[in-house]
Amino acid sequence: MSQPLCNSGSRGEVVLAARNIAKSYGNVHALKGVNFDIHRGQVTTLFGENGAGKSTLMKILSGVVQPSSGEIILDGSPVSFASSTHARGCGISIIHQELSLAPNLSVRDNIFMGREIIKGGVVHFAEEERQTRALMEELEEDIDPLTRVEDLRLGQQQIVEIARALSINSRILIMDEPTSALSATEVEVLFKVIHDLTSRGVSIVYISHHLEEALQITHHAVVLRDGNMTAYAERKDIDLEWIVRNMVGDNFDLGNPPQGHQFGAVALSIENLSVPGPSGAAYNAVDRLSLQVRTGEVVCIYGLMGAGRTELLECIAGRLRSNGGKVLLEGQDVGGLSIAGRIAGGLVLVPEDRQRDGLVQTMTVGSNLSLASIGAFTKGLFTSGHRERDLVNDAIRRVHVKTDGGAAAIGSLSGGNQQKVVIGKMLATQPKVILLDEPSRGIDIGAKAEVFKLLAERAKQGLAVIYSTSEVNECLSIAHRIVVMHRGRISAEFGSDVTKEKIMAASGEAVVAH
């Protein structure tokens, strides 16, 4: 059965309008009669907490899911997208928050997957490679088209996702958290590309939890709360306070580092640790780094992408091998322990990529939460169902997961709530040291404040926290001590009273006066 053709009639200021869009998943009402306009050649930014309905609305507009009721009007005429392929045929593309690349294929093959260039009955790989290189030059990225995606860092993979969408020449491009894993330099490049696209008449729908960042490119702002549109305004009429007030209903900040308790003994000691760089690289990703963290202390590790933060945490957790140095947990060398052995000993990691490393997508919310604590409710071949349920319910309550319950599918949760499940899973093991690698990726300001409060409470109870981030404001909001990494080494160390500019300068990041 063929899909209906898209209307390509007269062009007006509003290229796409969503009218009274509603979407329900069982008893969960994700959207409740939302009205939403996309303007030609402008950036419309969608703000809202996790679970507000942002991603659901974007999936409807891009044909990924169909609304329960309501109407989409494209170029003045109603249209019903049968699939994402149909929507792409109408010039609408989406870059999802969770990347949808094939890791075992090359950058070139990912960009042209399903749209191969055929010449003489065979795929014209040379032309695909040429076009891929041109896209990377436009994005100012030095990524080889023949490199396998799984060999790229997460930020580079995001660039490939963006390049794939740009290669389709979309006239409406939906970006769901496109900068979540990008360095400051890459964000600047993306914003330049967005400016160039809008100047050519392309409409951008932009979703981001980085509020100040998003304001740099916004023409129109729409705020969702609990599936309802609570506010709409042009850029000239809004500021950060306006966004937060309409998102959460009141004003609050991310808080301050936890106070009122003394640090205890050294919980984690890293001595001259080195971690090899990527395969074939002549340098170390982490180079002879030493660091101590005490019980009750929150240490932030700040640095740009490629500074070695992820490699450091993954080596400490046992995911990557070292080529020198020691990791000591309460004075005991854990170098010979597996990942599971380190978790059992009280050393846990919340990984950077929750989809790949933090969750099992075929399991329920409850099974994911209890997975790392199976020994707490299992004895021999017998499992205590009520103990597992208590553990799951307690974790849901402590980390404020928005869900119908432990039996809900993990895929039914928003990205931020999935991240809370990963954090809750590791905290349920009652760790002595927790490592968090970019834990706020995809988490809105309200959820982020809840996570910070939770970590502060656990720090007061004696938990040692190492929090890796590329967000300076997070360091200033949560850390007792800030360690800056640059090219695999510690370039500076500060207390919580340091300025944002000093932190950024120590990381090698250019500080631009506004």
C-alpha positions in Angstrom: 0.0 0.0 0.0 1.5 3.3 -1.1 1.8 6.2 1.4 0.0 9.5 0.7 2.1 12.2 -1.0 3.0 15.2 1.0 1.5 18.6 0.1 4.1 20.9 -1.4 1.9 23.9 -1.8 2.4 27.5 -1.0 4.9 28.5 1.6 3.9 30.6 4.6 5.5 31.7 7.9 4.3 28.6 9.7 5.6 25.5 7.8 4.1 23.0 10.2 1.4 23.2 12.9 0.4 20.6 15.5 -3.2 21.1 16.6 -4.6 19.5 19.7 -2.1 16.6 19.7 -2.7 14.0 22.4 -0.9 10.7 23.0 -1.5 8.1 25.6 0.4 4.9 26.6 -2.1 2.9 28.6 -3.0 5.0 31.6 -0.1 7.4 31.0 -1.1 10.6 29.2 2.1 11.8 27.6 0.5 14.7 25.7 -2.8 16.5 26.4 -4.0 18.6 23.5 -0.8 20.4 22.5 -0.8 23.2 19.9 2.6 23.9 18.4 3.9 25.9 15.4 7.2 25.5 13.5 8.3 28.6 11.6 10.3 28.5 8.4 13.9 29.4 8.7 13.8 29.8 12.5 14.7 27.8 15.6 11.9 26.8 17.9 13.2 25.4 21.2 11.1 23.1 23.3 11.7 23.2 27.0 10.4 20.9 29.7 11.4 18.5 32.4 11.8 14.8 31.7 8.3 13.2 31.2 6.9 16.6 30.1 6.1 15.1 26.7 8.9 16.7 24.5 10.3 13.6 23.0 6.8 12.1 22.4 5.8 15.3 20.5 8.9 15.1 18.4 8.3 11.4 17.6 4.8 12.3 16.4 6.0 15.1 14.2 8.7 12.9 12.7 6.4 9.9 12.1 8.0 7.6 14.6 4.7 7.2 16.5 1.1 8.3 15.6 -1.0 10.6 17.9 -4.0 9.2 19.7 -5.9 12.3 18.5 -5.2 15.7 16.9 -3.9 16.9 13.6 -0.6 17.8 11.9 -0.8 20.5 9.2 2.1 20.7 6.8 2.2 23.7 4.4 -1.4 24.4 5.1 -2.8 20.9 4.5 -3.5 18.1 7.0 -1.1 15.2 6.8 -0.9 11.9 8.6 2.6 10.3 8.7 2.5 6.6 8.3 6.1 6.1 9.3 9.4 8.0 9.8 10.2 7.1 6.2 7.1 8.9 5.1 8.0 12.0 7.2 11.5 12.0 5.8 10.0 12.0 2.3 8.2 15.2 3.4 11.5 16.7 4.4 11.3 16.1 8.2 14.2 14.4 10.0 14.9 13.8 13.6 18.2 13.4 15.5 17.2 11.3 18.6 18.6 11.8 22.0 19.8 8.2 22.0 21.9 7.6 19.0 20.7 5.2 16.3 23.9 4.3 14.6 25.1 0.8 13.6 28.3 0.5 15.6 30.0 -2.2 13.5 29.6 -0.1 10.3 31.8 2.7 9.0 30.9 6.4 9.3 30.2 6.4 5.5 28.0 3.4 5.6 25.9 4.8 8.5 25.4 8.1 6.7 24.2 6.4 3.5 22.4 3.5 5.1 19.2 2.9 3.1 20.1 5.6 0.6 23.1 4.1 -1.1 24.4 5.8 -4.2 24.1 3.3 -7.1 26.1 3.5 -10.3 26.2 0.8 -12.9 24.2 -1.5 -10.6 26.7 -1.4 -7.7 27.2 0.9 -4.7 29.4 3.9 -5.6 31.5 3.8 -2.4 33.9 6.4 -3.7 31.2 9.0 -4.1 29.7 8.2 -0.8 33.1 8.7 0.8 33.6 12.0 -1.0 30.2 13.3 0.3 30.9 12.1 3.8 34.2 13.9 3.8 32.4 17.1 2.6 29.9 16.8 5.4 32.7 16.4 8.0 34.4 19.5 6.6 31.2 21.4 6.9 31.0 20.3 10.6 34.7 21.1 11.0 35.3 17.5 12.2 38.3 15.4 11.4 36.6 12.0 11.3 37.6 9.5 8.7 34.6 8.2 6.7 36.0 4.7 6.8 36.3 4.5 10.6 33.9 2.2 12.4 31.4 4.0 14.6 32.2 1.8 17.6 35.8 3.1 17.5 34.5 6.7 17.9 33.9 8.5 21.2 30.3 9.3 22.1 30.7 13.0 21.1 32.1 12.0 17.7 29.2 9.6 17.2 26.8 12.4 17.8 28.5 14.4 15.1 28.0 11.4 12.7 24.3 11.4 13.6 24.0 15.1 12.8 25.9 14.6 9.5 23.5 11.9 8.5 20.5 14.2 9.0 22.1 17.0 7.2 22.9 14.7 4.2 19.1 14.3 3.5 18.7 18.0 3.0 15.8 18.2 5.4 13.6 21.4 5.4 12.5 20.6 9.0 15.2 19.2 11.3 14.3 18.1 14.8 17.2 17.9 17.2 16.6 16.1 20.5 19.5 16.9 22.8 22.0 17.1 20.0 24.8 18.6 22.2 24.5 16.3 25.1 27.8 14.6 24.4 29.6 17.4 22.6 32.5 19.5 23.7 32.3 23.3 23.9 34.1 23.6 20.5 31.8 21.1 18.9 28.7 23.0 20.2 30.0 26.2 18.6 30.4 24.3 15.3 26.9 22.9 15.5 25.4 26.4 16.3 27.2 27.7 13.2 25.7 25.0 11.1 22.3 25.7 12.6 22.7 29.4 11.7 23.7 28.5 8.1 20.7 26.1 7.8 18.2 28.6 9.0 19.6 31.3 6.7 18.7 28.9 3.8 15.2 28.5 5.1 15.5 25.3 7.0 13.4 25.1 10.2 14.9 23.7 13.4 13.1 22.2 16.3 15.6 22.1 19.2 15.3 20.3 22.5 17.9 20.8 25.2 18.3 20.6 28.9 21.2 23.1 28.6 18.9 26.1 29.0 21.5 28.9 28.7 23.0 27.2 25.7 19.7 26.8 23.9 18.9 30.5 24.4 21.8 31.4 22.2 20.0 30.1 19.1 16.3 30.3 20.0 13.8 32.4 18.0 10.7 31.0 19.7 10.4 29.1 23.0 7.7 26.6 23.9 7.4 25.1 27.4 5.8 21.8 28.2 4.8 20.6 31.7 3.1 17.2 32.3 2.0 16.9 28.7 0.5 20.5 28.6 1.9 23.5 26.8 2.3 26.0 29.6 4.0 28.9 27.8 5.1 30.3 24.4 7.1 33.4 23.7 9.6 35.0 21.3 13.2 35.1 22.3 13.2 38.9 23.1 10.5 38.3 25.8 12.1 35.5 27.8 15.1 34.8 30.0 16.4 31.8 32.0 14.1 32.6 35.0 11.0 32.6 32.7 11.9 29.1 31.4 12.6 27.6 34.8 9.4 29.1 36.3 7.2 27.7 33.5 9.0 24.3 33.5 8.8 23.6 37.2 6.3 26.1 38.7 8.8 27.9 41.0 12.3 29.2 41.1 15.2 27.2 42.5 18.8 26.6 41.7 21.0 23.4 41.8 22.1 24.2 45.3 25.5 24.2 46.9 28.1 21.5 47.8 26.9 19.5 50.9 28.0 21.1 54.1 27.9 20.3 57.8 29.9 17.1 57.9 33.6 16.1 58.2 35.4 14.0 55.6 36.6 10.6 56.8 39.5 8.3 55.8 40.7 8.0 52.3 38.1 5.8 50.5 39.8 5.7 47.0 43.4 6.3 46.1 44.7 6.4 42.6 48.5 6.2 42.3 50.3 7.1 39.0 47.6 5.5 36.9 48.0 5.3 33.2 45.5 4.1 30.6 46.3 3.4 27.0 44.9 5.6 24.3 42.8 4.4 21.4 44.1 1.4 19.4 47.3 2.4 17.6 47.7 5.7 19.5 51.2 6.6 20.6 49.9 8.4 23.7 48.1 7.5 27.0 44.5 8.6 27.5 45.3 8.9 31.2 49.0 9.6 32.0 50.5 8.9 35.4 47.5 10.4 37.3 47.3 10.4 41.1 44.2 11.3 43.2 42.7 10.6 46.6 39.0 10.9 47.6 37.8 10.7 51.2 34.6 9.3 52.6 31.9 12.0 52.5 33.7 14.0 49.9 32.3 15.0 46.5 35.1 15.5 43.9 34.2 16.8 40.4 36.4 15.9 37.5 36.0 18.6 34.8 37.4 18.5 31.3 36.6 18.7 27.7 35.8 15.7 25.6 39.1 13.8 25.0 40.6 15.0 28.3 40.7 11.4 29.6 37.8 11.6 32.1 35.8 8.6 30.8 38.9 6.5 30.4 40.0 7.3 34.0 36.6 6.3 35.5 36.3 3.2 33.3 39.7 2.0 34.4 39.0 2.6 38.1 35.8 0.5 37.6 37.6 -2.3 35.8 36.2 -1.7 32.4 39.5 -0.7 30.9 43.0 -2.1 31.6 45.8 0.1 32.9 49.4 0.1 31.7 50.8 1.4 35.0 49.8 2.5 38.4 47.4 1.3 41.1 43.7 1.7 42.2 43.3 1.3 46.0 39.8 0.9 47.7 40.2 1.6 51.4 43.9 0.8 51.0 43.4 -2.5 49.2 44.6 -2.9 45.6 41.7 -3.8 43.4 43.7 -4.2 40.2 43.1 -7.9 40.1 39.3 -7.7 40.7 36.7 -8.0 37.9 34.0 -5.4 37.5 31.6 -7.6 39.6 34.3 -8.0 42.2 34.8 -4.2 42.5 31.0 -3.7 42.8 30.9 -6.3 45.5 33.7 -4.5 47.3 31.8 -1.2 47.1 33.2 0.5 44.0 30.5 1.3 41.3 30.2 3.2 38.1 27.3 5.0 36.5 28.6 4.9 32.9 28.5 7.6 30.2 26.4 5.7 27.8 23.3 4.4 29.7 21.8 2.7 26.7 24.8 0.6 25.9 26.4 0.1 29.3 23.8 0.9 32.0 20.5 -0.7 31.1 19.1 -4.0 29.7 16.4 -2.8 27.3 14.5 -6.1 27.3 14.1 -6.0 31.1 11.6 -4.1 33.3 12.3 -1.1 35.4 12.4 -3.3 38.5 14.8 -5.9 37.0 17.2 -3.2 35.9 17.1 -1.6 39.4 17.8 -4.9 41.1 20.3 -6.4 38.7 23.4 -5.2 40.5 22.1 -6.2 43.9 21.0 -9.7 43.2 22.9 -11.1 46.1 20.8 -9.1 48.5 17.6 -11.1 47.8 19.0 -14.4 46.5 20.3 -17.4 48.4 21.5 -20.4 46.5 18.8 -21.2 43.9 16.1 -19.3 45.8 15.0 -15.7 45.3 13.1 -13.7 47.8 10.4 -11.9 45.7 9.3 -9.6 48.5 12.9 -8.5 49.3 13.4 -7.7 45.6 10.2 -5.7 45.5 11.2 -3.8 48.6 14.6 -3.0 47.1 13.0 -1.8 43.8 10.3 0.3 45.4 12.8 1.9 47.7 15.1 2.7 44.8 12.2 4.2 42.8 11.2 6.4 45.7 14.8 7.5 46.6 15.7 8.6 43.0 12.2 9.8 42.1 11.7 7.7 39.0 8.5 8.6 37.2 7.0 5.2 36.4 3.9 3.1 36.8 6.0 0.7 38.9 8.7 -1.9 38.8 6.8 -4.0 36.2 6.9 -1.2 33.6 9.1 -1.6 30.5 12.3 0.4 30.8 11.7 1.7 27.3 8.5 3.4 28.4 10.5 5.9 30.5 11.9 9.2 29.3 15.7 9.5 28.9 16.1 11.3 32.2 14.1 8.7 34.1 16.1 5.9 32.5 19.2 7.7 33.8 17.7 7.8 37.3 17.2 4.0 37.1 20.9 3.6 36.3 21.9 5.8 39.3 19.4 4.0 41.5 20.7 0.6 40.5 24.2 1.4 41.6 23.1 3.2 44.8 21.1 0.1 45.7 24.3 -1.9 46.1 25.2 0.3 49.1 28.6 1.4 47.7 31.5 3.0 49.4 32.6 4.9 46.3 30.4 5.9 43.4 31.8 7.1 40.0 29.5 9.0 37.8 30.4 9.8 34.2 28.4 12.7 32.7 25.3 11.6 34.8 23.3 14.7 33.8 23.3 13.9 30.1 19.7 14.0 29.1 18.4 15.1 32.6 16.4 18.2 33.0 17.0 20.9 35.6 14.5 19.5 38.1 15.8 15.9 37.8 19.4 17.2 38.0 18.6 19.0 41.3 17.0 15.8 42.7 20.2 13.8 41.8 22.4 16.4 43.3 20.3 16.4 46.5 20.5 12.6 46.6 24.3 12.5 46.2 24.7 15.2 48.9 22.6 13.2 51.3 24.6 10.0 50.6 27.9 12.0 50.9 26.8 13.1 54.4 26.3 9.5 55.2 29.9 8.7 54.2 29.7 7.9 50.5 32.7 9.1 48.4 31.6 10.6 45.1 33.6 11.2 42.0 31.5 13.1 39.5 32.9 13.6 35.9 31.3 16.4 33.9 31.8 18.9 31.1 29.4 21.3 32.7 31.2 24.0 34.8 28.0 25.0 36.7 27.6 21.4 37.9 31.0 21.5 39.5 30.2 24.7 41.3 26.9 23.3 42.5 27.9 19.9 43.9 31.7 19.6 44.4 33.8 20.1 47.6 36.8 19.9 45.3 37.2 20.3 41.5 39.9 18.5 39.6 40.5 19.7 36.1 41.9 17.2 33.5 43.6 18.1 30.2 45.2 15.6 27.9 45.2 12.8 30.4 46.7 14.7 33.3 45.4 16.8 36.2 46.1 20.4 35.1 44.6 22.1 38.2 42.8 21.5 41.4 40.4 24.0 43.1 38.1 24.4 46.1 34.4 25.2 45.7 35.0 28.9 45.7 36.8 29.0 42.3 35.4 31.0 39.4 34.0 29.5 36.3 36.6 31.2 34.2 39.5 29.6 36.1 38.1 26.1 35.7 37.6 26.6 32.0 41.0 28.1 31.4 42.7 25.2 33.2 40.9 22.7 30.9 42.3 24.4 27.8 39.0 25.8 26.9 38.9 29.3 25.5 37.0 31.7 27.7 35.0 34.2 25.6 33.9 37.5 27.2 30.2 38.4 26.5 
